[in-house]
Amino acid sequence: MPLHRRRILAALLTVGALITGTAASSPATADPPRRTVDTFVQREGTTLTLQGEPFRFAGTNLYWLGLDENVRGTDHPTYFRINDALKTARIMNATVVRSHTLGTSLGCAPCIQPGPGEFNNDAFAPIDYAIARARAYGLRLIVPLTDQWDYYHGGYPTMAKWLGLKDPEHFYTDPRAKAAYKEYSRQVLNHRNPYTGLRYKDDPTVMSWELGNELNGMTRAWVDEVGAYLGKLAPRQLISAGRQQGVDTAALTSPEVDIVDVHYYPSSALTMAADAARVTGRGKVYLAGEHGSDSLTAADALTLADNPNVTGVLSWSLFGHADGHGYVQHDDGFTLHYPGDTAAMRTDVLANAALAKMIGGQRRLPALPVTPPLITSITKQSGINEIAWRGTAGAHTYRVQRSVRGAHGPWTTLTTTPVGDNDTPWLDPTTPQTQASYRVSALDRAGRTSPHLRPWAPVRARMPRWTRSRTGHACQRTATVCNAHPMATAFASHPAPAPRHTQHGRWNAPRRSPHGSPPAQTGPYRPLRSPRTERPGSK
């Protein structure tokens, strides 16, 4: 291995120099004459290019961006969660994100297609926002249009059930099933995003439409037919396809497929290299669309980065901050939180971010806006103030300060040892008997308040006002610390910007909703399956 590559990896893993710029922001660079975000990723034989330059990448899966299971039931994620997760992916050097529910959403009330022949335009609201935020952050998207597995977001078994097919695999041969898939895809690709003004099929942010997630039963005839249909519908975007394990023969041989997607549990650089050689040997682009995030080693990162046959590698899977406090929890054994809950997870985060840094090289990417920490509640427990705050993408730790003279200070630092997202709610062991104000600052890896991680400016005690966003989420209009009285409780979701030609609803009285109040802890989603018979990293 070249010495300079080993030195790069050593620096990334030892001093944590995996962040592009500061912990939450990368410096803006001058765009070339044609903005990168307006340029489509193109295929040239076995490689991808962007503005004439090779485009290789590592990133992650954020499967829930359009429809979320990690809430009370199945519902749309809040705008804060979408925004925070996309920024966290960028902070980990990702340039591509794969997300099932930006395109696969069938069989439930908040789905794009709740039932046969029904389409729900409101379901596009979080998808519109996610695509617009990804575009703003310089991220590209891979979007599957159906799924092998009948999970909470539906898949081809959902369509097969609607059509009364005795065998779900008849989805690939039944003319009605193929027509239903095409109509669903047409509805998705032709949707116009009010934030960008672009139809999905015309947005370079969507790098590739994937025929479906882990479609094990694809036939060559089906891949040719639906691939040609999508290619005609969206000629400037790429088509990808793959199965659960191994290289899919139909995807490999079809002239309609640009990218062959293969999944790995556990992650294996040697197996990836062998599959990549096979895929590129047949003139296709190779993608490791999912790999177990907990099994990528530093040696794997070097091997994959130095292998020109490997175009992309996407981990399974990243979760950001929860709306109320801490992180979104998901118990499938492959969850990543930044910077990491445990020593093992911190090592996994570093390895995946190092791979993305090495394989992606230097890119012109927009600077990331910063969302400082927001105190979401202060309650009194047995006479002790308990403070909860919503975290900041890119922060490593936090500093908690208190003032007993009002919201303008002076401030006393209470956390002599900085605390992390898993330490909230945090108890103030020296709770005064008088009224108190609190503020929380995000700190970088060195424990410093970065210029890009400023403390949230506090204001006088008041309860927040609320508005209803276009998806019904409760939002606070002004981003402030609402906490001065020890017993005060407040919460706010990060509001989405108003889309073009659309305004937010009128102000309403405070109204608690599953989105507007800190969500109760619910059990992790555990799909019913026999061990290791389906993809072990799935939702």
C-alpha positions in Angstrom: 0.0 0.0 0.0 1.4 3.5 -0.9 3.0 5.1 2.1 1.2 8.4 1.7 -2.2 6.6 1.9 -1.2 4.9 5.1 -0.2 8.2 6.6 -3.6 9.7 5.5 -5.4 6.8 7.2 -3.3 7.1 10.4 -4.0 10.8 10.6 -7.7 10.3 10.1 -8.0 7.6 12.8 -5.7 9.0 15.4 -6.5 12.7 15.5 -10.0 12.5 14.1 -9.3 14.7 11.1 -12.2 13.2 9.3 -14.3 16.4 9.3 -14.4 18.6 6.3 -13.6 21.9 8.1 -14.9 22.4 11.6 -17.1 20.0 13.5 -20.3 21.3 12.0 -19.3 23.3 9.0 -17.0 23.1 6.0 -15.8 26.2 4.3 -17.6 27.3 1.2 -15.6 27.0 -2.0 -16.1 28.9 -5.3 -18.3 26.9 -7.6 -17.2 26.2 -11.1 -18.9 28.0 -14.0 -21.8 25.5 -13.8 -22.9 24.7 -10.3 -22.2 21.1 -9.3 -25.7 20.7 -7.9 -27.1 21.4 -11.3 -25.0 18.7 -13.0 -26.0 15.1 -13.3 -23.7 12.2 -12.4 -23.0 10.3 -15.5 -21.8 6.8 -16.4 -18.8 6.2 -18.5 -18.4 2.5 -18.9 -17.5 1.1 -15.4 -17.1 4.4 -13.8 -19.2 7.5 -12.8 -18.2 11.0 -13.5 -19.3 14.5 -12.3 -18.4 17.5 -14.5 -16.0 15.3 -16.3 -14.1 14.2 -13.2 -14.3 10.6 -11.7 -17.0 10.3 -9.1 -16.3 7.8 -6.4 -17.9 7.9 -3.0 -18.7 6.4 0.4 -21.8 7.3 2.4 -24.6 5.7 4.3 -28.2 4.6 4.3 -30.9 6.8 5.9 -33.8 4.5 5.0 -36.5 6.4 7.0 -36.2 9.9 5.4 -39.6 9.8 3.7 -41.5 7.5 6.1 -40.5 6.7 9.7 -40.9 3.7 11.9 -39.0 5.1 14.8 -41.9 7.1 16.0 -45.3 6.2 17.5 -46.3 3.9 14.8 -45.6 4.8 11.2 -45.5 8.4 10.3 -43.4 11.1 8.6 -40.2 12.2 10.3 -39.9 15.7 11.6 -38.0 18.2 9.5 -35.4 18.5 12.3 -34.6 14.8 12.1 -34.3 14.9 8.3 -32.0 17.9 8.4 -29.9 16.7 11.3 -29.3 13.3 9.7 -28.3 14.7 6.3 -25.9 17.1 8.0 -24.5 14.3 10.1 -23.9 12.2 6.9 -22.0 15.1 5.4 -20.0 15.6 8.5 -18.9 12.0 8.1 -17.7 12.9 4.6 -20.6 11.2 2.8 -21.4 12.5 -0.7 -24.1 9.9 -1.4 -27.0 8.7 0.7 -29.4 5.8 -0.1 -32.9 6.0 1.2 -35.6 3.4 0.7 -38.6 5.5 1.8 -37.9 8.4 -0.5 -39.3 6.1 -3.2 -40.9 3.1 -1.5 -44.0 4.0 0.3 -47.0 1.7 0.0 -49.9 0.3 2.0 -50.3 2.7 4.9 -52.3 5.9 5.6 -49.3 8.2 5.4 -47.8 6.4 2.4 -47.5 7.7 -1.1 -49.9 4.9 -2.2 -52.1 3.9 0.7 -54.1 1.5 -1.4 -54.6 0.3 -5.0 -55.3 3.2 -7.3 -54.9 5.7 -4.5 -52.1 8.4 -4.3 -51.5 10.6 -1.3 -49.9 13.9 -2.3 -49.3 14.9 1.3 -46.8 12.0 1.6 -44.4 13.8 -0.6 -43.9 16.6 2.0 -41.0 15.1 3.9 -39.5 13.7 0.6 -39.6 17.1 -1.0 -37.8 18.6 2.1 -35.2 15.8 2.2 -34.3 16.1 -1.5 -34.1 19.9 -1.2 -31.8 19.6 1.9 -29.6 17.0 0.2 -29.3 19.3 -2.8 -28.3 22.2 -0.5 -25.6 20.1 1.2 -24.2 18.7 -2.0 -25.4 15.1 -1.4 -26.5 12.7 -4.1 -29.3 10.2 -3.6 -30.0 6.6 -4.5 -33.7 5.9 -4.3 -35.3 2.3 -4.5 -38.8 2.2 -6.0 -40.0 -1.0 -4.3 -38.7 -3.6 -1.8 -38.3 -7.4 -1.6 -39.5 -7.3 2.0 -43.0 -6.3 3.2 -41.8 -3.9 5.9 -43.6 -0.9 7.3 -43.1 1.1 4.1 -44.4 -1.7 1.8 -42.8 -3.3 -1.3 -43.7 -5.4 -4.2 -45.5 -8.0 -1.9 -47.9 -5.2 -1.1 -48.8 -4.7 -4.8 -49.0 -8.5 -5.2 -51.5 -8.7 -2.4 -53.6 -5.9 -3.8 -53.8 -7.8 -7.1 -54.6 -11.1 -5.5 -51.5 -12.8 -6.8 -51.2 -16.3 -5.3 -47.4 -16.1 -5.4 -45.7 -12.7 -4.8 -43.0 -13.6 -7.3 -45.7 -13.4 -10.0 -45.1 -9.6 -9.6 -42.3 -10.0 -12.2 -44.5 -11.7 -14.8 -48.1 -10.6 -14.3 -49.0 -7.8 -16.7 -51.1 -6.0 -14.1 -48.3 -6.0 -11.6 -45.9 -4.5 -14.1 -48.4 -1.9 -15.0 -49.0 -1.0 -11.4 -45.2 -0.7 -10.8 -44.8 1.6 -13.8 -47.7 3.7 -12.7 -46.4 4.1 -9.2 -43.0 4.9 -10.5 -44.5 7.5 -12.9 -46.3 9.2 -10.0 -43.1 9.4 -8.0 -40.7 10.6 -10.8 -43.2 13.1 -12.1 -43.8 14.8 -8.7 -42.7 18.4 -8.7 -40.8 19.5 -5.6 -42.1 22.9 -4.4 -38.8 23.7 -2.8 -36.7 23.3 -6.0 -39.3 23.7 -8.7 -38.0 20.5 -10.3 -39.7 17.2 -10.9 -37.9 14.4 -9.2 -36.9 13.0 -12.6 -35.2 16.3 -13.5 -33.3 16.8 -10.3 -29.6 15.9 -10.4 -29.7 15.3 -6.7 -31.3 12.0 -7.4 -28.3 10.2 -8.9 -30.0 6.8 -9.4 -33.4 5.2 -9.3 -33.0 1.7 -8.0 -35.5 -0.8 -9.4 -36.0 -2.1 -5.8 -34.2 -3.0 -2.6 -32.8 -6.5 -2.6 -35.0 -7.9 -5.3 -34.1 -11.6 -5.2 -36.5 -12.7 -7.9 -35.8 -10.3 -10.8 -35.9 -11.8 -14.3 -33.9 -10.5 -17.2 -37.2 -9.7 -19.0 -38.6 -7.7 -16.1 -35.3 -5.8 -15.6 -35.2 -5.0 -19.3 -38.8 -3.8 -19.5 -39.0 -1.7 -16.3 -35.4 -0.4 -16.7 -36.2 0.8 -20.2 -39.4 2.4 -18.9 -37.6 4.3 -16.2 -34.7 5.2 -18.5 -37.1 6.8 -20.9 -39.0 8.6 -18.1 -35.8 9.9 -16.5 -33.1 9.8 -19.2 -30.5 11.9 -17.4 -30.6 9.8 -14.2 -29.0 6.4 -13.7 -30.6 3.0 -13.1 -29.3 0.6 -10.4 -30.4 -2.8 -9.4 -29.3 -5.7 -7.2 -30.3 -8.6 -4.9 -29.9 -9.4 -1.2 -26.6 -11.3 -1.5 -24.2 -11.7 -4.4 -24.2 -10.3 -7.9 -27.6 -10.4 -9.6 -27.3 -12.0 -13.1 -30.3 -10.1 -14.5 -28.9 -6.8 -13.3 -25.4 -7.7 -14.5 -26.5 -8.6 -18.1 -29.3 -6.1 -18.7 -28.3 -3.2 -21.0 -30.8 -1.0 -19.1 -28.9 -1.2 -15.8 -26.0 1.2 -15.1 -25.1 0.3 -11.5 -25.1 -3.2 -9.9 -25.8 -3.0 -6.2 -24.5 -5.7 -3.8 -25.0 -6.0 0.0 -22.6 -7.4 2.6 -23.3 -8.6 6.2 -20.7 -8.6 7.5 -18.6 -6.1 5.6 -15.8 -7.8 3.6 -13.3 -5.9 1.5 -12.1 -9.2 -0.1 -15.6 -10.2 -1.2 -16.3 -6.7 -2.4 -13.2 -6.7 -4.5 -14.1 -10.0 -6.1 -17.7 -8.8 -6.8 -16.4 -5.5 -8.1 -14.1 -7.2 -10.5 -16.9 -9.4 -11.8 -19.3 -6.4 -12.2 -16.7 -4.1 -14.0 -15.6 -7.1 -16.1 -19.1 -7.0 -17.6 -19.0 -3.3 -18.2 -21.1 -2.1 -15.3 -20.6 0.3 -12.3 -20.1 -1.5 -9.0 -21.8 -0.4 -5.8 -21.7 -1.9 -2.3 -25.1 -0.5 -1.5 -25.2 -1.8 2.1 -22.5 -3.1 4.3 -22.5 -3.8 8.1 -21.1 -0.6 9.6 -19.7 -2.6 12.6 -17.3 -4.7 10.6 -15.4 -2.3 8.4 -11.8 -2.1 9.5 -9.1 0.4 8.8 -7.4 -2.1 6.6 -10.7 -2.6 4.7 -10.9 1.2 4.2 -7.5 1.3 2.6 -8.2 -1.7 0.4 -11.5 -0.3 -0.9 -10.2 3.2 -1.4 -7.3 1.9 -3.5 -9.5 -0.4 -5.6 -10.6 1.5 -8.8 -13.3 -1.1 -9.5 -15.1 0.0 -6.4 -17.1 3.1 -7.2 -19.2 3.4 -4.1 -19.6 2.0 -0.5 -22.6 2.8 1.7 -22.9 1.7 5.4 -25.9 0.5 7.1 -27.0 2.7 8.8 -26.9 6.2 10.3 -29.3 7.8 12.8 -29.2 11.4 14.0 -30.5 13.2 17.0 -34.0 12.7 18.4 -36.5 15.5 18.5 -36.5 15.8 22.3 -33.0 14.7 23.4 -30.3 12.1 22.8 -30.2 10.0 19.6 -32.8 8.1 17.6 -32.3 4.5 18.8 -32.7 1.5 16.5 -31.8 -2.0 17.6 -30.6 -3.9 14.6 -26.9 -4.2 15.6 -25.6 -1.8 12.8 -26.7 1.6 14.1 -24.3 4.5 13.9 -24.5 7.7 15.9 -22.0 10.5 15.5 -19.5 10.7 17.2 -20.4 7.3 18.8 -22.1 6.0 21.9 -19.3 3.5 22.8 -15.7 3.0 22.1 -16.6 0.4 19.5 -19.1 2.7 17.8 -16.6 5.6 17.8 -14.1 3.3 16.0 -16.8 2.3 13.5 -17.6 6.0 12.9 -13.9 6.8 12.3 -13.4 3.9 9.9 -16.5 4.8 7.8 -15.7 8.5 7.7 -12.0 7.8 6.8 -13.1 5.6 3.9 -15.4 8.3 2.6 -12.6 10.9 2.9 -10.1 8.7 1.0 -12.4 7.3 -1.7 -14.1 10.6 -2.4 -11.1 12.9 -2.5 -11.4 16.6 -2.5 -14.9 17.9 -3.5 -16.5 21.3 -3.9 -19.2 21.1 -1.3 -21.4 23.9 0.2 -20.8 25.0 3.7 -23.1 23.4 6.3 -25.5 25.7 8.3 -25.4 25.0 12.0 -28.4 24.2 14.2 -27.2 24.9 17.8 -28.5 22.8 20.7 -32.0 23.7 21.8 -33.2 23.1 25.4 -36.4 21.2 25.0 -37.5 20.8 28.7 -36.6 21.7 32.2 -38.4 19.8 35.0 -37.9 19.4 38.7 -37.2 15.9 40.0 -37.2 15.7 43.9 -36.1 19.3 44.0 -33.4 19.0 41.4 -33.6 20.6 38.0 -33.4 18.2 35.0 -32.4 19.8 31.7 -33.0 18.1 28.3 -31.7 19.5 25.0 -31.9 18.6 21.4 -28.4 17.9 20.0 -26.3 19.5 17.3 -25.0 17.7 14.2 -21.2 17.6 14.5 -21.0 18.3 18.2 -18.8 16.0 20.3 -19.9 17.2 23.8 -21.8 20.0 25.4 -21.3 22.6 28.1 -24.2 23.4 30.5 -24.3 26.9 32.1 -26.6 28.5 34.6 -27.5 32.1 35.6 -29.4 33.1 38.7 -29.6 36.8 37.6 -31.6 36.5 34.5 -31.3 35.4 30.9 -28.4 37.7 30.2 -26.0 36.3 32.7 -23.5 36.2 34.2 -23.1 32.5 33.5 -21.6 29.8 35.6 -20.4 26.6 33.9 -21.8 23.5 35.7 -20.2 20.8 33.6 -16.6 20.7 34.6 -16.5 17.5 32.5 -18.3 18.1 29.2 -21.4 15.9 28.7 -22.6 14.1 25.6 -26.0 13.5 23.9 -26.4 10.3 25.9 -26.1 12.3 29.2 -29.3 14.2 28.6 -31.6 14.7 30.5 -28.9 16.1 32.8 -29.5 16.8 36.5 -28.2 20.0 38.0 -26.7 18.8 41.3 -26.4 22.3 42.7 -30.0 23.4 41.9 -30.6 26.8 43.5 -33.7 27.6 45.5 -34.3 30.7 43.3 -35.3 31.1 39.7 -32.6 30.0 37.3 -31.8 30.2 33.6 -29.8 27.6 31.6 -28.0 27.5 28.3 -26.2 24.7 26.5 -23.3 25.1 24.1 -22.0 22.6 21.6 -18.3 21.8 21.8 -15.9 20.4 19.2 -13.5 17.4 19.6 -11.0 19.5 21.5 -13.7 20.7 23.9 -13.8 24.2 22.5 -16.8 26.2 21.5 -16.2 26.6 17.8 -17.0 29.8 15.9 -19.4 27.6 14.0 -20.9 26.2 17.2 -22.0 29.2 19.1 -24.1 29.0 22.3 -27.8 29.4 21.7 -28.6 33.0 22.8 -31.0 32.9 25.7 -34.1 35.1 26.2 -36.4 35.9 29.0 -38.7 33.1 30.3 -41.6 32.5 28.1 -43.5 29.6 26.7 -43.2 29.1 22.9 -45.8 29.7 20.3 -46.5 27.0 17.9 -47.5 26.8 14.2 -48.6 23.9 12.0 -46.2 23.1 9.2 -47.3 21.7 5.9 -47.0 18.1 7.2 -48.8 18.8 10.5 -45.7 18.9 12.6 -45.7 21.3 15.5 -43.1 24.0 15.1 -41.8 26.9 17.1 -41.4 30.0 15.1 -38.5 31.6 16.9 -35.4 29.5 17.8 -34.8 30.4 21.5 -34.0 28.8 24.8 -37.3 28.6 26.6 -36.3 27.6 30.0 -35.9 30.4 32.6 -38.2 29.0 35.3 -37.1 25.7 36.8 -40.5 24.2 36.2 -40.9 25.6 32.6 -41.2 23.0 29.9 -41.0 23.8 26.2 -40.3 21.9 23.0 -39.9 22.8 19.3 -39.3 21.0 16.1 -37.1 22.6 13.6 -39.4 24.2 11.0 -39.1 23.6 7.4 -38.5 26.6 5.1 -41.7 27.6 3.2 -41.7 26.0 -0.2 -42.2 28.0 -3.3 -45.6 29.6 -3.6 -46.6 28.0 -0.3 -46.9 29.6 3.1 -47.1 28.1 6.6 -50.5 27.9 8.3 -51.8 30.4 10.8 -50.7 30.5 14.4 -52.6 28.1 16.7 -52.7 27.7 20.4 -50.2 25.2 21.8 -51.2 21.7 20.7 -49.3 18.6 21.6 -48.9 16.0 18.9 -46.6 13.0 18.4 -44.4 15.3 16.4 -44.6 18.4 18.6 -43.9 16.8 22.0 -40.8 14.9 23.0 -41.6 11.4 21.8 -42.0 8.6 24.3 -39.4 5.9 24.2 -40.8 3.0 22.2 -39.4 -0.4 21.6 -37.1 -0.9 18.6 -38.6 -2.2 15.4 -37.9 -5.9 15.0 -39.1 -7.4 11.7 -40.3 -11.0 12.0 -37.9 -13.2 10.2 -35.8 -16.3 10.7 -32.2 -15.4 11.8 -30.0 -14.6 8.8 -32.6 -15.6 6.2 -33.2 -12.0 5.3 -30.7 -9.2 5.2 -29.5 -8.9 8.8 -29.1 -5.1 8.6 -32.7 -4.3 7.4 -35.1 -2.2 9.2 
